[in-house]
């Protein structure tokens, strides 16, 4: 089954389309020559049978450059817990792009019962709050009320237009959205990472150690929530 983080606890079997639906590679995926892009999302032909919380279940992760940087350790950790992950990521992207990715996955019958959303940093750097709040709600509308969705909140260094105050505002929106929706789960990253003193490599991205910590935290929370 496909898992979108924003997760659908206990409903994955009724929501996901056929496990083998759609092409293994999205024929419309294009990097456009942009070095920030991830390689195309892969829809594995068979489900992972490794014992664990995700055994026999798919999960879709939608994210930006933080997901791109952490893609390998994240997918490795998810597979170790039995998940069959697919990742759609692209550096510099925002919520409007995430909405389009969710719609595209749905067109391909590759929008699973569990979805992870790890996007918002670039919205807070560039987009006004009213538009951001509206897009967050629109993404949840596209994903629907029957999927388990997990939203990873943000962690700001205070550099490159992404201030602590912006972090707090965005993370409050995630928290409120989750409070209003039974199928949305808030993965607390920002405050947790600050407590752990997760290091930055630049104004937005983490060091290699920080990226591995992010991946481990997300995978652990996905499996904990989905049990």
N, C-alpha and C positions, 0 to 999 in steps of 0.2 A: 504494500500500500504506500501511497505517497504521504509523506509527513511534512506539514508546513509548520514552521515554528512561529508561531501561534498554533497550539496543539488542540486536538480534539480527543479528549480522554474518553476511552471506552467506546468510541463510535467509529473507529477507523474502518471497520469492515463494511459498514453500511455506506460510508461516504466515498471511499476510493472507487475509481473505475477499475476496469480489468487491469490486472497487474502488468500485462504485456502490451497495453494500449499504446499507440503512437510510435513514432520513429525513435530509435535509440539515441540519435542526435537530432537536435532541433535544426531543420534545414534553413530556418530564417535567422539563426544566430550569426551575428557579424561583429567583429571587433572594430571595424571601420578604420583599421590601422592605428587604433588608439592603444598606446602602451599600457594604459591603466586597466585594460580589459582582462577578464578571465578567459580561459579557454572555454569552449562551448560546454553547456551542461550535458551530462551523460545520464541517461535513464537506463540503469542496468537491466539486462534481459531477464535475470532471475533474482529472487529474493535471497538475502543473507540468512543463513540458518544458524548462525552463531548464537548459542544460548545467551539470553539477557533480556532486558526490558523491551528492546526493539526487535526481537526475533520475529522475522516474517513481516515486518512493517517498514513502509517507506517513510522518508522524511524529506521535505524540500526546504532548503535554506536560501533565503533571498537577502543579499547583502551588498555592501560597497567594498572599498579597498581594505577595510579591516577584515572582512570575510575573505577577500582575495589573499591577503597575507597569511591568514590562519587556515586556509582551505585544507591543506594537507594534514596538519595535526588534528583538525576538527573532524574530517571525514574518517581518519584513522580511529579516533576515539569513539565515534558513533558506530563504526563497524564492529569495534571490539564489544560494544553493548548490543550487538545484533541488528542494528538499523541498516537499512539500504538507503543511503543518502544520495540526493541530487542537489547540486549547488548552482544557483544562478547569481553571479556576482559581477560587478563592474565598478572600478574605482571612480570616485567623483559623482556617482549617481545619487538620486534623491527619491523621495516618495512617489513622484509621478512615474518614475521608471519602475519602481517596485510594483505599482498598480498594473502597469503594462505587462510586467513579467508574470504576475498572478493570472492575468487574463490569458496570456499566451499559453501558460501551463494548462489552464482549463481547456483551451481550444484543442490541445494535444491529448486530452484525457490524462494529464500527468500532474494534476493537482491533488496530492494525497491527503489523507486524513490528518496528518500532522505537518504543520508548517512552522518554520522558524523565521522570524523577521529580525534582521540585524542591520537596520538602516536608520538614519536620522541625523548623523553628524553633519553632512553636507547641507541638509535642510536648515539646520540651526546656524550655519555660517552665512547662508545666502538668502533664504526665503523668509518672508514675514510670517509672524506667528499665526495669524488668521488662516492663511493658506496652508500652513503646515498642519494645523489642527483639523482642517477640513479634509486634507489628503489622508491623514491617519484614519479618519472615520470612513473615508471612501475605500481604503485598502481593506478594512475590516468588512465592509459591505460586500466587496468582491469575494473575499475568502468565505463569507457566510457564517452562520451561527452553528453549523454542525461540525466544523473542523476544530481540532485542537490547535490553537495558535499560541506560539510563545514569542514574546517580543523582548529582545535584548536591548536594554536601555544604554545610554551614552555615558562617556567618561571624557571629561575635558581637561586639557593641559592648561588652558587659559590663553593659548597662542592661536594665531591665524584665524581670528574672528570667532573662535569658539570658546566662550567664557564659561566660568563656573555657573554664573547666573543663568545662562542659556541652557547649560546641562540640567540644572535643577528644574527649569520650566519644562523642558522636553520630557524628562523622566517623570514629572508629575502627571503629564498627559497620558503616558503609558500606564501609570498606576491607576488613573481615573478610568481610562478605557477598560482596563481589566476588572475594575470594581463594577462596571456597568454591564459586563458581558461574561457569562459563565464559561465560555469556551476560550477566553483569552487569559493567558498567564504571563505575568511580568517577571522576566529574568533580570534580577538586580545585579547589574555589572558595575555601574559607576561608583556607587558608594562602597561596594565590596572591594573593587580594585584599589580605591583610595586607601581603604583600611589595610590592604595588603601591600601598599606602596608599589603597585605595578608601574614599571618605568616606561617613559616615552623615549622614542628614538628621535622624534621631531615634534612639531606642534600638534600633530594629529595621530600619528602611528606609534605603535609600541616597539620596543626592542624585540629581538628574537625570543628572549625569555618571557617578555610581556605578552607576545603573541601566543606562545604556547600556553601561558596561563589563561588567556582569554578562551582559547579553544577548549581547554580542559574544563573550565567553568561552564561554558555553554553546553558541552556534551553531558556533563554531570547533571545539569539542571534539566535538560531534555529528558534524560532517562529517569530522573527522580519524579518529574511531573507526570510522565506518561505511565508510570507503574500502575 
